[in-house]
Structure formats: structure tokens, C-alpha cells
Amino acid sequence: MPIPLLNTVGMLPAGMHDTTLEEVRTRFGSFQGSDQRPRLFNRLEELVAAMKRSGLFEALLIDGSFVTVKPELNDIDLVAVLRPGHDFERDLPMSEYALVSRAMLNRRFRFDVVIAESDSAVYVTSVEFFSRVRDAPDLRKGLLRLSL
């Protein structure tokens, strides 16, 4: 199903919207007055490739000014959804640890990434938080869900 049209305030309609990386590129990652969107998308594409290679993640939830009509973008806010049963006690190789460390993700990709296991309290809280509209507490916006 394609990404829905943005609502009258320039945001995704409330809910979780399944998407593909190509749809994200087409709708939000192309040049729109500046090169900020393509630059952000290129970093997102690099992160998605690394997450797929690791096999640790089932999905990536995409939010932030990137998925709005805002011409001046800040960043992309993400929730990286770990596969069910992730072993948090296991020693990870550096390539995998770099993908579950918020600090390392921020340093490498310059994204704010929350790491959450599917349907965990952190996941539910993160979806609720990112669905809020900062200046309109009664309004909710949608998130994109990219399966990995």
C-alpha cells in the first residue's frame, strides 16, 4: 500500500503506515528546494542497509520533519525495532553493537534512534511519543513502518 497523502497540516494521517525504502525516497527523499532531503535519505539508506545485514531488526519506524511538508528539515526520528527474543545479555560484535548503541548511531548517522523490542514497553511508549504533535496535544500524526 502506498504512503498515504499528507493531511491538511502537512503530516501523515494518524496510524502506522507500511512502506518501502523506494516509496520513502520518492515521497520524501528527493530534492525539494534544497539538498537536505536527499542528504538525509542517503544516510537513512546507509543505516537501513547496515540493519538488514545485521539481522537484528524486524522494522524501522520513521518520523520527524523528514516525513512532513516542512521545507526546513531538522532530522529523521527513528525507532529501530529489534526482532522478538533479542538477547540483551549476549556480547555483540562491534558491527552489531554500533547498531544498538544510541550514541554510536547518533555519531555515525546523526539520527535520534530509539532501540526497542517489538511490543515492549519502550516500543509502545516510543510510538505514543512520536505520534504526538508538539504544538497540538490533541492531534496525532502517523509513522512510517519499513520492514527489514
C-alpha positions as CSV (number, residue, x, y, z in Angstrom):
1,M,0.0,0.0,0.0
2,P,1.5,3.4,-0.9
3,I,2.3,6.1,1.6
4,P,-1.0,8.0,2.2
5,L,-1.4,11.6,1.3
6,L,-0.4,14.1,3.9
7,N,-3.2,15.7,5.8
8,T,-4.2,19.4,5.8
9,V,-1.5,20.3,8.3
10,G,1.2,18.6,6.2
11,M,1.6,15.4,8.3
12,L,0.9,11.7,7.8
13,P,-2.6,10.7,8.9
14,A,-2.7,9.0,12.3
15,G,-1.6,5.4,12.4
16,M,1.2,3.1,11.3
17,H,1.8,3.1,7.5
18,D,3.8,0.3,5.9
19,T,6.2,1.4,3.3
20,T,9.2,0.5,1.2
21,L,12.5,2.4,1.0
22,E,11.8,3.3,-2.6
23,E,8.5,4.9,-1.6
24,V,10.3,6.9,1.1
25,R,12.8,8.0,-1.5
26,T,10.1,9.0,-3.9
27,R,7.9,10.9,-1.4
28,F,10.4,12.4,1.0
29,G,14.0,11.8,-0.2
30,S,14.2,13.8,-3.4
31,F,15.3,17.4,-3.9
32,Q,12.7,19.9,-2.8
33,G,14.2,23.4,-2.7
34,S,17.5,22.2,-1.0
35,D,19.7,19.2,-0.9
36,Q,18.8,18.4,2.8
37,R,16.2,15.7,1.9
38,P,18.5,13.7,-0.4
39,R,21.3,14.0,2.1
40,L,19.1,12.7,5.0
41,F,17.7,10.0,2.7
42,N,21.3,8.8,1.8
43,R,22.1,8.4,5.5
44,L,18.8,6.6,6.1
45,E,19.6,4.3,3.2
46,E,23.0,3.5,4.6
47,L,21.5,2.8,8.1
48,V,18.8,0.5,6.6
49,A,21.5,-1.5,4.7
50,A,23.5,-2.0,7.9
51,M,20.5,-3.0,9.8
52,K,19.4,-5.5,7.2
53,R,23.0,-7.0,7.1
54,S,22.9,-7.4,10.9
55,G,19.7,-9.5,11.0
56,L,18.9,-7.9,14.4
57,F,16.0,-5.8,13.4
58,E,12.5,-6.5,12.1
59,A,11.5,-2.9,11.3
60,L,12.3,0.7,11.3
61,L,9.7,3.3,12.2
62,I,10.3,6.7,10.5
63,D,9.2,10.1,11.9
64,G,10.4,13.6,12.2
65,S,10.2,16.6,10.0
66,F,11.5,14.4,7.2
67,V,8.1,12.9,6.7
68,T,6.2,16.2,6.6
69,V,5.9,19.1,4.2
70,K,8.3,21.2,6.2
71,P,10.8,22.9,3.9
72,E,13.5,23.3,6.6
73,L,14.2,19.9,8.0
74,N,15.9,19.0,11.3
75,D,16.4,15.3,11.1
76,I,14.8,11.9,10.9
77,D,13.5,10.4,14.2
78,L,13.6,6.6,14.2
79,V,12.5,3.6,16.3
80,A,14.6,0.6,15.4
81,V,12.5,-2.5,16.2
82,L,14.5,-5.5,17.3
83,R,13.4,-9.0,16.4
84,P,11.4,-10.7,19.2
85,G,13.6,-12.6,21.7
86,H,16.7,-10.4,21.2
87,D,19.3,-11.5,23.7
88,F,20.3,-8.3,25.5
89,E,23.0,-10.2,27.5
90,R,24.9,-11.5,24.5
91,D,28.2,-10.0,23.7
92,L,27.8,-8.4,20.3
93,P,30.5,-7.9,17.6
94,M,31.3,-4.2,17.2
95,S,29.4,-4.1,13.9
96,E,26.2,-5.1,15.7
97,Y,26.9,-3.1,18.9
98,A,27.2,0.0,16.7
99,L,23.6,-0.5,15.6
100,V,22.1,-0.9,19.1
101,S,24.1,1.9,20.7
102,R,22.1,5.2,20.5
103,A,25.3,7.2,21.0
104,M,27.1,5.4,18.2
105,L,24.1,5.6,15.9
106,N,23.9,9.3,16.5
107,R,27.6,9.9,16.0
108,R,27.6,7.9,12.7
109,F,24.3,8.8,11.1
110,R,23.3,11.9,13.1
111,F,19.8,10.5,13.7
112,D,17.9,10.2,17.0
113,V,17.2,6.4,17.2
114,V,15.3,4.7,19.9
115,I,16.0,0.9,20.1
116,A,13.0,-1.2,21.2
117,E,11.9,-4.8,21.1
118,S,8.6,-5.3,19.3
119,D,5.6,-4.7,21.5
120,S,7.8,-3.9,24.6
121,A,7.0,-1.0,26.9
122,V,9.7,1.0,25.2
123,Y,8.2,0.3,21.8
124,V,4.6,1.3,23.0
125,T,5.9,4.5,24.7
126,S,8.0,5.5,21.7
127,V,5.1,5.0,19.2
128,E,2.9,7.1,21.5
129,F,5.5,9.8,21.9
130,F,6.4,10.1,18.2
131,S,2.7,10.1,17.3
132,R,2.2,13.3,19.2
133,V,2.2,16.7,17.5
134,R,4.3,19.1,19.5
135,D,2.2,22.2,19.2
136,A,-1.2,20.4,19.2
137,P,-1.5,18.0,22.1
138,D,-4.9,16.6,21.0
139,L,-3.7,15.9,17.4
140,R,-1.9,12.7,16.4
141,K,0.2,12.0,13.3
142,G,1.2,8.9,11.5
143,L,4.5,7.0,11.4
144,L,6.1,5.0,8.5
145,R,7.0,1.4,9.1
146,L,9.7,-0.1,7.0
147,S,10.1,-3.8,7.3
148,L,13.7,-5.0,7.4
